[in-house]
Amino acid sequence: MATATVNAATAPQAPAQDSMDPKRLIAFFAMVFGMFMSILDIQIVSASLAEIQAGLSAGSDEVAWVQTAYLIAEVVMIPLSGTLARIVSTRILFSVSAAGFTIASALAATATNIDQMIIYRALQGFIGGGMIPSVFAAAFTIFPPSKRSIVSPIIGLVATLAPTIGPTVGGYLSHAFSWHWLFLINVIPGIIVTVVTWKLIDFDKPELSLFKKFDWWGLISMAVFLGALEYVLEEGNANDWFSDEAIRYGAVASAIGAVVFFYRAFKVEFPVVDLRAFSDRNFAFGSLFSFVMGIGLYGLTYLYPLYLGRIRGYDSLMIGETMFVSGLAMFCTAPIAGKLSTKLDPRVMMMIGFGSFAAGTWIMSSMTADWDFYELLIPQILRGCGLMLCMVPINNVALGTLPPAKIRGASGLFNLTRNLGGAVGLAAINTLITQREQEHYARLSEHVQWGNPEAMDKLNAISSNYQTYGLDGTAIAIKKIAGMVTQQATIMSFIDIFLILTVLFTSLIFFAMLIKKPQSGVGGGGGGH
């Protein structure tokens, strides 16, 4: 009980008055920009891995670690940041994270081989991860509840827009300049964010005495649990899951880490992550929705470029230009979502958002190999609008009714659920694409055989066309038809995934009804329900 009292006493309190201190406002926007850079960096390299691979003479299995190292390191830091903010204060945690992220970005641009790049990316992810939850915590503790309709859409927009436009920004930078600029672009803004946050953040005081109680075993077990889990999810499909020895070891390590971590989280006086926030029903449901939003957000940011690259043959810049529609839709919907959040029941807003997202994936389930920018336009707009309409009430429901003492720790957990949702979603999507593609290929191949007159007509037409040029028409025709079957099998596997996502988001509409309506104006009070 003593700890709880200390927490409540030293946690930043929501101001009673409605005025916004300009100094705090500038500090908050600097923090938001730092978070934007950190989240953008997850996806910014995804469209440019080929350029990095060529630049560092790396193998295709090695270059994937440029992304994986960042994600593994970040997923460990995000839940830890709440505890660190309490010990050293938000000011020190955030400004040191911003400085470290900037230095790691500059180092990544100087990498001369793949090993250096992986180390620098891991540093970037780990240090940068400290910035993300601090912004969510600040938004719900330093501003009065009456300002939620302005603040919540801003952090919701940044958290969803950054990964969506990441491939666009990355594709443009590596095309117009070189892959080094994917990292160099962080340096000047990073320095500005570091200086501004160091000078202006004054939300809370450090509690250095807590350092003596710090649970090192809890930290190590959490790092093993989350790091190994992220590795298994990232690499599982490529390595055929549990038939690979490293994946088996990773799964065992994650399970052991989880047991130790959960045991210590409930047993020690000052746990590395306070899991008691989950006893609040709204926070638990908000985290569940955040997890599923992670699947939708990162899953579709992966699926659309995969379709455009593999089926349409687009390069990274063309993919970025096509994907920009979602980002634009989010940007335009953010102020509307903010306005609606003051007038509509958050549960109704969520249901509209989930419905919009489901409608977008439902339209995508009719896709063909000819779909282009205009066919993808409406699904992308529905996705962008749906994401913003969901994120604002989800943030408010999850964090808006918690007491200030719990918010710092809870915001780390809340952000972790979104990242884990993305990791689980991508692993499931990759596995489903592989399995469903093989199944559809086998089914389609049964119809493309010598007994099928349509298949024979097509084969003969292609064959005779190439034979007029003096080429081996039959061999080329067989290759072409095999390619068509493969392409069709791939599209059918994409359709399966879009249907699954439609069912998933439609089911969330019913889950939204189970939430207790948050009391309006609860910012500093509230508690477990």
TORDO-591339 format. One record per residue (C-alpha): x, y, z. Coordinates in steps of 0.05 Angstrom, whole numbers, plus 32768, in hexadecimal, padded with zeros to 4 digits. Example, Ala and Ser with C-alpha at 12.3 -4.5 7.8 and 13.67 -1.06 7.14 Angstrom:
BEGIN
80F67FA6809C/81117FEB808F/
This chain:
BEGIN
800080008000/803A802F800F/8051802C7FC7/800C803D7FAD/800A807B7FD9/804E80927FC1/803880877F79/7FFA80B07F82/802080E87FA4/805780EE7F71/803180E17F31/8024811D7F05/7FDF81387F12/7FAF81517EDE/7FA9819C7EE6/7F6881B37F04/7F6181F07ED7/7F5181EC7E8D/7F88821A7E74/7FC381FB7E4F/800882127E64/802D82257E23/806E82097E3F/804E81C57E4B/802C81C87E07/806E81D37DE3/808E819B7E0D/8054816C7DFC/8058817A7DB1/80A3816E7DB3/8094812B7DD4/8060811A7DA0/809381287D69/80C680FB7D8C/809180C47D8F/808180CF7D45/80CB80C47D32/80CF80857D5D/809080657D41/80A0807B7CFA/80E380587CFE/80C280147D07/80A680177CC1/80D480497C9D/810680137C89/80D17FE07C74/80CA7FFB7C2D/811680047C26/81337FC27C3F/814B7FB17BF9/81747FF17BF5/81927FE57C3B/81A17F9D7C27/81C67FB37BE8/81EA7FEB7C0D/82047FBD7C44/820E7F7F7C18/81E07F567C46/81B87F177C3A/816C7F1A7C38/81667EF47C7A/81977F237C9B/81777F647C83/81347F507CA3/81587F5A7CE6/815C7FA57CD8/81127FA57CE7/81107F6C7D1B/81487F887D47/81237FCB7D4D/80E17FA97D5F/80FF7F797D93/81247FB17DB7/80E97FE07DB5/80B77FAD7DD0/80E37FA47E0E/80EA7FEF7E1C/80A180047E13/80867FE27E53/80C57FF37E7A/80BF803E7E6C/8088804A7EA0/80B580317ED8/80F180587EBE/80C880987EB9/80B580907F03/80FE80857F18/812180BB7EEF/80E580E87EDB/80C480F07E97/80F3812A7E86/813381017E8D/811680C17E6E/80F980E67E31/813381147E22/816780DD7E2B/813D80AF7DFF/813980E57DC9/818480F27DCD/819580A77DCB/8164809C7D91/818580D57D6A/81CB80BA7D75/81B680727D63/8195808E7D23/81D680B17D0F/81FE80717D1D/81CD80487CF2/81DC80777CB8/822780697CBF/8220801D7CC1/824F7FFA7C91/82377FB27C9C/81F77F8F7CB0/82107F7D7CF7/821C7FC77D08/81D87FD97CEB/81B47FA57D15/81D67FBD7D55/81C680077D46/817E7FF67D35/81767FD07D76/8191800C7D9C/8162803A7D75/8126800E7D86/813780057DCF/8147804E7DDE/810F80697DB1/80DC803C7DD2/80E180667E11/80C180A27DEE/807F80817DD9/805A80727E1B/807380B37E3A/804880DB7E08/800980B37E18/801680BB7E63/802281067E5C/7FE381107E32/7FB780F27E69/7FDA81127EA5/7FF081597E93/7FB1816F7E6E/7F6C81787E8D/7F3681487E75/7F1481817E4F/7F5081837E1F/7F4D81387E0F/7F2881457DCD/7F66816B7DB4/7F9E81427DD3/7F8380FB7DC7/7F7B81027D7B/7FC3811D7D77/7FE280E07D98/7FB180B17D75/7FC480D07D32/800F80CA7D3F/800A80827D58/7FE4806C7D1A/7FFD809C7CE4/804780907CF0/804880467CDF/801880527CA5/804280877C82/808480657C95/808B803E7C54/8078807E7C2C/80AD80A87C4F/80E180707C4B/80D480627C02/80DA80AC7BF0/811A80B87C18/813F807B7BFD/8129808C7BB6/813980D77BB8/817980D27BE1/819480907BFD/8183805E7C35/81B080857C65/817B80BC7C67/8149808C7C87/817280987CC6/819380DC7CBB/814E80FC7CB6/814680F07D02/818581177D16/817081617D14/812981567D2E/814581277D63/8175815D7D7D/813C81907D80/810E815F7DA5/8146814E7DD6/815481977DE7/810B81AD7DEB/80F681737E18/8132817B7E45/812381C57E4F/80D781C37E55/80BE81817E72/80AC818B7EBB/8072815B7EC4/808E81327EFE/80C881287F2E/80F880ED7F2F/80F280B87F66/813A80A07F67/812F80797FA7/810680467F7E/814680337F5A/815A800A7F97/811A7FE07F90/81227FD77F44/81127F8F7F30/814D7F7A7F04/81357F327EFF/80F17F4D7EE8/81147F777EB2/813E7F3C7E99/81037F0D7E98/80D87F417E73/810F7F4D7E40/81157F027E33/80C97EF87E31/80B97F317E02/80FA7F2F7DD9/80F57EE47DCB/80AA7EEA7DBD/80B67F217D8A/80EE7EF77D6A/80C17EB97D64/80897EE37D46/80B67F087D15/80E07ECC7CFD/80AF7E937D07/808F7E8F7CC3/80D07E987C9C/80F07E5F7CC4/80B47E307CC2/80A27E3C7D0B/80B27E047D3C/80D87DD97D0A/81107E0C7D13/813D7E027D50/81467E4D7D5E/80FB7E597D5E/80F17E207D8F/81267E3C7DBE/81077E827DB6/80C27E687DC9/80DD7E437E06/81057E807E1C/80C87EAC7E14/809C7E7C7E3D/80D07E787E76/80D97EC47E74/808E7ECE7E77/80867EA17EB4/80BE7EC57EDB/80A57F0A7EC5/805C7EFF7ED9/80717EDF7F1B/809D7F1B7F2D/806A7F4E7F13/80397F377F49/806A7F267F80/809E7F5E7F86/80907FA17FA8/80A57FCC7F6C/809A7FA37F2C/80BC7FB77EEB/80767FBC7ECC/80377FC67EF5/80037F967ED8/7FCC7FAA7F09/7FB17FDD7ED6/7F917FA17EB3/7F617F9B7EEE/7F3E7FD97ED2/7F0B7FBD7EA1/7F0F7FF87E72/7F5B7FF57E70/7F597FAA7E62/7F277FB37E29/7F4D7FF07E0F/7F8C7FC67E0D/7F687F8D7DE9/7F4F7FBE7DB4/7F957FDC7DAF/7FB07F967DA2/7F7E7F8A7D6A/7F8B7FD07D4E/7FD47FBC7D4B/7FC17F807D20/7F997FAD7CF2/7FCA7FE77CF0/800B7FC07CE4/7FE97F877CBF/7FCC7FB47C88/800A7FDF7C86/802D7F9D7C72/7FF67F7F7C46/7FE97FB97C17/80337FC27C03/803A7F767BFD/80017F747BCB/801A7FB27BA5/80617F987BA2/80557F4F7B94/80187F527B67/801B7F987B48/80677F9D7B45/806A7FE27B66/80AB7FFE7B81/80B0801B7BC8/80A180637BB1/8062804E7B8A/804B80247BC6/805680607BF4/802D808E7BC6/7FF3805C7BC5/7FF680517C11/7FF5809C7C1F/7FA9809C7C19/7FA180797C5D/7FCE80AD7C7E/7FA780E67C5E/7F6580C87C75/7F8080C37CBD/7F99810A7CBC/7F5581257CA4/7F2E80F97CD6/7F58810C7D14/7F35814F7D22/7EF181307D14/7F0180F77D45/7F15812B7D79/7ED481507D71/7EAA81107D72/7ECD80F87DB2/7EAD81327DD9/7E6781247DBD/7E6280D97DB0/7E64809E7DE0/7EAB80817DD5/7E8D803C7DCC/7E6380557D91/7EA180767D73/7EC880357D79/7E90800E7D59/7E8E803F7D1E/7EDA803A7D18/7EDB7FEE7D1B/7EA27FEC7CE8/7EC8801A7CB9/7F077FEF7CBE/7EDF7FAF7CB2/7EBD7FCE7C75/7F017FDF7C58/7F1C7F987C60/7EDA7F7B7C46/7EE17FA37C05/7F297F8A7BFF/7F107F427C01/7EF77F4C7BB9/7F3C7F5F7B9F/7F5A7F477B5D/7F9F7F4C7B3D/7F887F8C7B19/7F797FB57B56/7F9D7FF77B56/7F9D803B7B78/7F54804A7B6B/7F3A80057B82/7F63800C7BC2/7F4C80537BCE/7F0A80467BF5/7F26800C7C1F/7F6180387C33/7F3580737C45/7F0880467C6F/7F4580297C91/7F63806E7CA0/7F22808B7CBB/7F12804C7CE2/7F57804C7D04/7F5080937D1C/7F07808A7D33/7F1E804D7D5C/7F6080677D78/7F4580A67D9A/7F0F80837DC4/7F3C80477DD1/7F7280757DEE/7F3D809A7E18/7F1C805A7E30/7F5D80377E42/7F8380707E64/7F4E80A67E70/7F3080887EB0/7F7080707ED2/7F8B80967F0E/7FCA80C07EFD/7FF580927F28/7FE880587EF9/7FEB807B7EB6/8036807A7EAA/803B802F7EB3/7FF980217E90/800C804A7E52/8048801D7E48/801C7FDE7E4B/7FE87FFF7E1D/801C800F7DE8/803B7FCA7DEF/7FF87FA97DDE/7FF67FCF7D9B/803D7FB97D89/80317F717D9E/7FF07F727D75/80197F887D39/804D7F517D45/80187F1A7D4F/7FF07F347D13/802C7F347CE4/80417EEE7CFA/7FFA7ED47CEF/7FF37EF87CAC/80367EDD7C92/80257E977CA8/7FDF7E9A7C8A/7FFA7EB57C48/802C7E7C7C43/7FFA7E457C56/7FBE7E5F7C2F/7FE97E6E7BF1/80017E257BF0/7FBA7E0C7BF9/7F9C7E397BC3/7FD67E287B94/7FC97DDD7B9D/7F7E7DE77B90/7F897E137B52/7FBE7DE47B36/7F8B7DAC7B34/7F647DD37AFF/7FA07DE67AD6/7FB07DA27AB7/7FAF7D7E7A74/7F667D697A7C/7F4C7DB17A80/7F3E7DCC7A3A/7F407E167A52/7F847E0C7A70/7F9D7DE97A31/7F827E227A05/7FA67E557A2F/7FE77E2C7A2F/7FE57E2479E3/7FD67E6E79D7/80117E857A02/803E7E4E79E5/802F7E5F799B/803A7EA979A9/80817E9D79C3/80917E69798E/80877E9D7957/80C47EC07975/80EC7E7F7970/80E97E7279BC/80D77E3379E3/808D7E4579E7/80767E097A10/80A97E137A48/80997E5E7A4B/804E7E527A4A/80527E207A85/807C7E537AAC/804B7E8B7A9D/800E7E627AB2/80327E4B7AF2/803E7E967B01/7FF47EA57AF6/7FDF7E6E7B26/80117E867B5A/7FF87ECD7B54/7FB07EB77B5B/7FC17E8C7B98/7FE37EC87BB8/7FA77EF57BAC/7F787EC17BC8/7FA37EBB7C07/7F9F7F087C0F/7F537F047C08/7F517ECF7C40/7F777EFF7C6E/7F4A7F3A7C5D/7F0D7F0F7C6E/7F2C7EFA7CB1/7F3B7F447CC2/7EF37F567CAF/7ED87F227CE0/7F0A7F397D16/7EF77F837D12/7EAC7F737D0D/7EB17F4B7D4D/7ED07F877D71/7E907FAE7D64/7E6E7F7E7D95/7EA87F817DC7/7EA27FCD7DC9/7E5C7FC37DE9/7E7C7FA17E25/7EA37FDF7E3B/7E8A800A7E73/7E7D80507E5A/7EB5807C7E76/7E9C80B67E9F/7EA780F77E7A/7EDA81237E9A/7EFE80ED7EC1/7F4780FC7EBB/7F6980F97EFD/7F3A80CC7F22/7F18808C7F0F/7F34804A7F23/7F2B80007F19/7EE57FEB7F06/
